[in-house]
Amino acid sequence: MKVLLVGSGGREHALAKLITSSQMSAKLYVLSDYANPGLMREAELSGGKLFVATTTFPENVVKIAELVSPDLVVVGPEEPQFHGVVDYLRERGFYVFGASRRCSSIERSKVFARYLMWKHSIPGRLYYVAFKSLDDAREFVKYAGDVVVKPARQVGGKGVRVIKDTKAFLSEAKHQVKSEAAFKTFEEISKYGDVDYSVLVEQRVDGVEYTAQVVTDGSYVLPLPLVQDHPHAYELDLGYETGGMGCISGPGHLLPFIDQGEYETTQKIVREVLERLQEEVKERYTGAFAGQMMLTGLWGPTAIEYYSRFGDPEISCLLPRVESDFLEVLDRAARGALSGAKVGVSDEVVSVVKAVAPVGYPVSRDEARGHPVTVDVEKIRGLGCEVLYASVELGSDGRTYTKGSRAFEVVCSASSYEEAHRVSELAVSYVTSLDGWPLYHRSDVGSSELVEERIREAERVRRVYRSKHLRGTLGEFFTVWLPGRGVVGNPLLSPLRWEDEDS
Amino acid sequence: MTGFFSLLFFESGWNVHSFVDYGLSVLRHRGGSLSLICWKSGDRVSCEEYGNGETRDRPRSRAVVTALLDRRRVDEHVVRGDRVAVVSDRPSRYLGEVAGIVEKALASAKPHEELSKHLRVLKDVDVPTFTAVSSREEVVAWRSSLGLTPLAVGGYGFDMAVTSTETSLIEVLDADVRRHLLPGEGLYISKNQVRLFNSGSSSRCRLCLFELLYTARHDSIVDGVSVYEFRKKLGESLGRYLESRVDAIVGVPETAIPYAIGLSRSTGVPLEFGFVSTAREARSMLKECVRDRLVAVHLKLNPVRRVLEGKSIAVVDDSMVTGSTLKTVAQLLRYRIGVREIHVFIASPKLVSTCPYGVVALDPETLISAHLDELSIEKYLDVDSVNWLRDEDVDSVADLFRIRLCAACFGRDLVGEGR
């Protein structure tokens, strides 16, 4: 069976491994934006080939598809979906695993995703307000309280500013920052031009994040085990937002801090969003879909945003845990024959994935780019781990060079987090730079200490949402009672600024 | 006693002043008369007294180190070079050496590895907990391999990292406490990297009992131990020394309240709020001269008359240094209020020695327990009895919380004994 995989990074390398390990003896072709040595090797080992071209140009993809004539095309990342690559391929008769342009708007437009949840009263929705003009956003921000300022479009999982504002004495400094965040977001979004809105101001919640990924053919939804990503760049959950510096998964379909009831509620939310999305866009959703969730005191399972693809690095976390033929699942989804399919997962095994990035990622990418790096694949495998190649490319001298983003992912599994964490730390040491440029990873990802901290955090929010559930106030938030005007129930507004307005 | 905190803003656009102001207010209870700020100024680091108009007009800096220090010993707390300023939380003669290590490490490609390597060499030397800021807007925070004083790390969204002597500071600044650093553990923070490093703890490492007993705020967590809970437990232990019949328990504000709650809990004697403070943050013991100390004591002690009149009262305090606070309390209760009996309960053993590590500035000449026997103290204070906790009481509470304490000033130099 011939498979064409579109995409360039760690997620695609994980998919490539899942595809080539299939019983269906897959010959893997890859269309990648750059010569990722990991993807190149997987393709060549399977008897296929890697092509380099811009993956967001539908014409490029179709040209390669026509050359290869694959039985299945798998489109990994969101940007080709946003650019209509999937539609272009399907119009030409290819079987494609991946969301169409219209279906992928659930990820592309964060405003659309929120709108959909409110329109259909789907639980786990947050208050939001979206702006087309910078002036309107800035005017609103004057009155904003405890909020998150986000780009209204998906921009590679970045640009989110969480501006916790719960102390009046620090509010002035935060007001300044919100206004600047709105400005920066507006600038960033104006580069795209494929969304109506620029700036999204959203209710801030806190709790424990996790990702719920599913595979669907539009009617049958196959849930995969939950995964927890670690978005902060640095140790101890400090620093910038990144695409994800590592993740953990297991045991079973749950995480140590998510219970069965919360899992089921999450699946219900994901299913309902998928159903309503298809009604709204009047197209069948075929491919991977994921809810970036957070267990919050406000709702319990709460939707932060959605992905119209597998998470990166979330899918890597499942690599050592999937026992059944994953290619068969992708293929059946693409053909609309997913009904009855199952993904066998080793329940007793937990996995820990760590991203290794050059120093400079995520904010000084020019500094992070162009460093020769090497991986001792055999040593890593000797530990029972795998290494995935992400933002690295083959140089003309045959060496592997960083491209500025997360360079590698180390994937380890064991019967306990303690052991998986231990081997992952050893495995990471086999990724080295050849020019002395420092690489970094998060040593705390997967540590028992951090897992226990998440359990405590989940317990805290669980007490809150259960109490709200009993009192019938799930999802409701009461900002301030203004005598003579009543209770302001809009959590986006600051009680302070309302006072200001009065005086 | 002193305290410090450092802030590093990953994102630009933040005005640090409100964070510095409120951070300093949190640490004010630790004593320290000098507010010091170190940050980048031009292409070098500058340290100056914080709070005058000039420091406020400074351009914004991504990284700052702020401390409340004993003005008289500032030279033993701070070493400032052009590229790095190092501030410690207790006086030390090794700071110059530390500053050299930090400066060299920050100039290397892997600062955390260099710091770990060179601080490891000093593992058994008494290097204090310190924080440093560089002219390239980097922060280093490291906890002494002997432990003694605490150090915690917090984060605010994707925007800021904070390290602080006390966890309560992190919470007041609207950030979240991530965890405390272990003895010998440090953190390197810059825009491009955050690295934990560990240069090893000394086998002699312990936590200063005084930190838990007096210095820290009730709302702080020190090495996983709730200060409030710890104090309440010590107060409960005092119950076994209550032999006379007393009608009410009062705590000397503010520190002694949890001890008084504990004593009331273990004895069933009602707790009363016996005094109202006029000044806030009246930490009498930490005042540097006798007059200031008395002013602070007098300001925090206006009695609630009817609660106490004609009764037999147990007065609880955390420790007895010069005895002047308790003397004032006893005089008030006896002469102005007219109580029947006064029984003093001290939630720690007798303070008999200066602190060999400079954590607490105690003048051995002024420690009443080092100079007078129990009977003389009773007479001097004009009270019916004085009761101290014993070493074994403190040890069993420490065991309960699974911590190892240094009690050098109480006559047991458990850090030194390990030498």
Interface residues (C-beta under 8 A of the other chain):
Chain A: V160 R161 V162 I163 K164 D165 T166 K167 F169 L170 E172 A173 Q176 V177 E180 A181 H232 A233 Y234 E235 L236 D237 L238 G239 Y240 E241 V359 G360 V363 S364 E367 G436 W437 P438 Y440 S443 D444 E449 E453
Chain B: F10 E11 S12 G13 W14 N15 H17 S18 F19 Y22 A109 K110 V153 G155 Y156 G157 F158 D159 A161 V172 L173 D174 R178 R179 L187 I189 K191 N192 Q193 V194 R195 L196
